[in-house]
């Protein structure tokens, strides 16, 4: 009887030790899993916080690469800031449905911002057909068809009446000056003015560096320039 009782007690002790060992193993395993999960969460949060910065850096690098590709692909003459010849040597009124007084005012604005007068006149012809009261269904106003999305910023700078010839043209030329200072190429500037910088960048990324709009404006600008050259030569 005694030997059986002692054997039973030993069995109980062994089973108790096994249970303690199992509980210890489970606790240790749970602790290790907890540490691993905590580390994974920390790594995830670090990557998530760094993602916007990497994305912004990537976008900047992509934009820079697009600009380099654009400048390498295009060799068009560019009216740069500080170039006193950008607006032409003298004022010559063009044969368009606009008074000579209004044309002279636009010429002076272009001179102030160092933007070619013939380029701006070509844009006005395309955008509004020289109608200062033009208003499009997409929210574009005046001679240079300035979109409503730009009106608030321009109003803060004093360009409040976009149906006024001087204010509309100076606002548009101011925007052109910003784009020339940023991109430096005529067709890049025209594409941005027509479809926005984001829309133009998508085309550049696809290897497209001109558009129907930019080609048409540049062709008309060349005709205006030729008209002025012939007028000066013959007079």
C-alpha positions as CSV (number, residue, x, y, z in Angstrom):
1,X,0.0,0.0,0.0
2,X,2.8,2.4,1.0
3,X,4.7,1.8,-2.3
4,X,1.6,2.4,-4.3
5,X,0.9,5.7,-2.4
6,X,4.5,6.9,-2.9
7,X,4.3,6.0,-6.6
8,X,1.1,8.0,-6.9
9,X,2.7,11.0,-5.2
10,X,5.7,10.8,-7.5
11,X,3.4,10.8,-10.5
12,X,1.5,13.8,-9.2
13,X,4.8,15.7,-8.6
14,X,6.0,14.8,-12.1
15,X,2.7,16.0,-13.7
16,X,2.9,19.2,-11.7
17,X,6.4,19.9,-12.9
18,X,5.3,19.2,-16.5
19,X,2.4,21.7,-16.1
20,X,4.7,24.3,-14.7
21,X,7.2,23.7,-17.5
22,X,4.4,24.0,-20.1
23,X,3.1,27.2,-18.5
24,X,6.6,28.7,-18.5
25,X,7.1,27.7,-22.1
26,X,3.8,29.3,-23.1
27,X,4.6,32.5,-21.2
28,X,8.0,32.7,-22.8
29,X,6.6,32.1,-26.3
30,X,3.9,34.8,-25.7
31,X,6.6,37.2,-24.5
32,X,8.8,36.6,-27.6
33,X,5.8,37.0,-29.9
34,X,4.8,40.2,-28.2
35,X,8.4,41.6,-28.7
36,X,8.3,40.6,-32.4
37,X,4.9,42.2,-32.9
38,X,6.0,45.4,-31.1
39,X,9.1,45.6,-33.3
40,X,7.1,45.1,-36.5
41,X,4.6,47.8,-35.5
42,X,7.5,50.3,-34.7
43,X,9.1,49.5,-38.1
44,X,5.8,50.0,-39.9
45,X,5.2,53.4,-38.2
46,X,8.7,54.5,-39.1
47,X,8.2,53.6,-42.7
48,X,4.8,55.2,-42.8
49,X,6.1,58.5,-41.4
50,X,9.0,58.5,-43.9
51,X,6.9,57.6,-46.9
52,X,5.6,61.2,-47.5
53,X,9.1,62.6,-47.5
54,X,10.4,59.9,-49.8
55,X,7.4,60.5,-52.1
56,X,7.9,64.2,-52.2
57,X,11.6,63.7,-52.9
58,X,10.7,61.3,-55.6
59,X,8.3,63.8,-57.2
60,X,10.9,66.5,-57.1
61,X,13.5,64.2,-58.6
62,X,11.0,63.2,-61.3
63,X,10.1,66.9,-62.0
64,X,13.8,67.8,-62.2
65,X,14.5,64.8,-64.6
66,X,11.5,65.9,-66.8
67,X,12.8,69.5,-66.9
68,X,16.3,68.2,-67.9
69,X,14.8,66.0,-70.6
70,X,12.6,68.8,-71.8
71,X,15.5,71.3,-72.1
72,X,17.6,68.6,-73.8
73,X,14.9,67.9,-76.3
74,X,13.8,71.4,-77.2
75,X,16.1,74.2,-78.6
76,X,13.5,77.0,-79.0
77,X,14.5,80.6,-78.5
78,X,13.4,81.8,-75.1
79,X,12.8,85.4,-73.9
80,X,14.7,85.5,-70.7
81,X,14.2,87.9,-67.8
82,X,16.6,90.8,-68.3
83,X,16.9,90.5,-72.0
84,X,15.9,94.0,-73.2
85,X,15.4,92.7,-76.8
86,X,12.7,90.2,-75.8
87,X,9.8,92.5,-76.6
88,X,11.3,93.9,-79.9
89,X,13.2,97.1,-80.7
90,X,10.2,99.3,-81.3
91,X,6.4,99.2,-81.3
92,X,4.7,98.3,-84.5
93,X,0.9,97.9,-84.4
94,X,-0.3,94.6,-85.9
95,X,-3.1,94.2,-88.4
96,X,-5.6,92.8,-85.9
97,X,-9.0,93.9,-84.6
98,X,-7.6,95.9,-81.7
99,X,-7.0,99.6,-81.4
100,X,-3.4,100.9,-81.7
101,X,-3.7,102.4,-78.3
102,X,-4.6,99.0,-76.7
103,X,-1.8,97.3,-78.6
104,X,0.7,99.9,-77.4
105,X,-0.4,99.4,-73.8
106,X,0.1,95.6,-74.2
107,X,3.5,96.3,-75.8
108,X,4.5,98.3,-72.8
109,X,3.4,95.6,-70.4
110,X,5.4,93.0,-72.3
111,X,8.5,95.3,-72.2
112,X,8.1,95.6,-68.4
113,X,8.0,91.9,-67.9
114,X,10.5,91.0,-70.7
115,X,8.1,88.8,-72.6
116,X,7.8,88.9,-76.4
117,X,5.0,91.2,-77.5
118,X,4.3,89.0,-80.5
119,X,4.0,85.9,-78.4
120,X,1.4,87.6,-76.1
121,X,-0.6,88.9,-79.1
122,X,-0.6,85.4,-80.6
123,X,-2.0,84.0,-77.3
124,X,-4.6,86.8,-77.1
125,X,-5.8,86.0,-80.7
126,X,-6.1,82.3,-79.9
127,X,-7.6,82.7,-76.4
128,X,-10.2,85.4,-77.0
129,X,-10.0,86.5,-80.6
130,X,-9.2,90.0,-79.2
131,X,-12.6,90.1,-77.3
132,X,-11.9,91.7,-73.9
133,X,-15.4,90.6,-72.7
134,X,-14.9,86.9,-73.6
135,X,-16.0,84.4,-71.0
136,X,-15.8,80.7,-71.5
137,X,-17.9,77.9,-70.1
138,X,-14.9,76.6,-68.2
139,X,-14.5,79.9,-66.2
140,X,-11.9,81.8,-68.3
141,X,-12.1,85.5,-68.6
142,X,-10.9,88.4,-70.8
143,X,-8.3,88.7,-73.5
144,X,-6.0,86.1,-72.1
145,X,-8.8,83.8,-70.8
146,X,-7.5,83.7,-67.2
147,X,-9.2,80.9,-65.3
148,X,-11.1,81.4,-62.1
149,X,-8.7,79.2,-60.2
150,X,-6.1,82.0,-60.5
151,X,-8.4,84.9,-59.9
152,X,-8.1,85.0,-56.1
153,X,-4.3,85.0,-56.1
154,X,-4.2,87.6,-58.9
155,X,-6.8,89.8,-57.1
156,X,-4.5,90.0,-54.0
157,X,-1.9,91.4,-56.4
158,X,-4.2,94.1,-57.7
159,X,-5.5,92.4,-60.8
160,X,-9.2,92.5,-59.8
161,X,-11.0,93.3,-63.1
162,X,-10.2,90.6,-65.5
163,X,-12.4,92.2,-68.2
164,X,-10.2,95.3,-68.1
165,X,-7.7,95.2,-71.0
166,X,-4.7,96.3,-69.0
167,X,-5.4,94.3,-65.8
168,X,-6.2,91.1,-67.7
169,X,-3.1,91.3,-70.0
170,X,-0.8,92.2,-67.2
171,X,-2.1,89.4,-65.0
172,X,-1.6,86.9,-67.9
173,X,1.9,88.3,-68.6
174,X,2.8,88.1,-64.9
175,X,1.8,84.4,-65.0
176,X,3.9,83.9,-68.1
177,X,6.9,85.5,-66.4
178,X,6.5,83.1,-63.5
179,X,6.5,80.2,-65.9
180,X,9.4,81.4,-67.9
181,X,11.5,81.9,-64.8
182,X,10.6,78.3,-63.7
183,X,10.9,76.4,-67.0
184,X,12.8,78.6,-69.4
185,X,11.4,77.2,-72.6
186,X,8.7,78.7,-74.8
187,X,6.8,75.5,-75.5
188,X,7.0,74.4,-71.9
189,X,5.5,77.7,-70.8
190,X,2.7,77.5,-73.4
191,X,1.8,74.0,-72.4
192,X,1.6,75.0,-68.7
193,X,-0.5,78.0,-69.5
194,X,-2.9,76.0,-71.6
195,X,-3.3,72.8,-69.5
196,X,-1.7,73.6,-66.2
197,X,1.7,72.5,-64.9
198,X,0.4,69.0,-63.8
199,X,-1.1,68.3,-67.2
200,X,2.0,69.4,-69.0
201,X,4.2,67.3,-66.7
202,X,2.2,64.2,-67.6
203,X,3.0,64.8,-71.3
204,X,6.7,65.4,-70.6
205,X,6.9,62.2,-68.6
206,X,5.5,60.5,-71.7
207,X,8.1,62.1,-73.9
208,X,5.8,64.7,-75.4
209,X,7.3,68.2,-75.4
210,X,4.8,70.1,-77.6
211,X,1.1,70.3,-78.1
212,X,-1.4,71.5,-80.7
213,X,-1.8,74.7,-78.6
214,X,1.9,75.5,-78.3
215,X,2.6,74.7,-82.0
216,X,-0.3,77.0,-83.1
217,X,0.8,79.9,-80.8
218,X,4.4,79.7,-82.0
219,X,3.4,79.6,-85.6
220,X,1.2,82.6,-85.2
221,X,3.9,84.4,-83.2
222,X,6.3,83.8,-86.1
223,X,3.8,85.4,-88.5
224,X,3.5,88.5,-86.2
225,X,7.3,88.7,-85.9
226,X,7.7,88.5,-89.7
227,X,5.0,91.2,-90.2
228,X,6.9,93.6,-87.8
229,X,10.3,92.8,-89.5
230,X,8.9,93.5,-92.9
231,X,7.3,96.8,-91.7
232,X,10.5,98.0,-90.2
233,X,12.5,97.0,-93.3
234,X,10.2,98.8,-95.6
235,X,9.9,101.9,-93.5
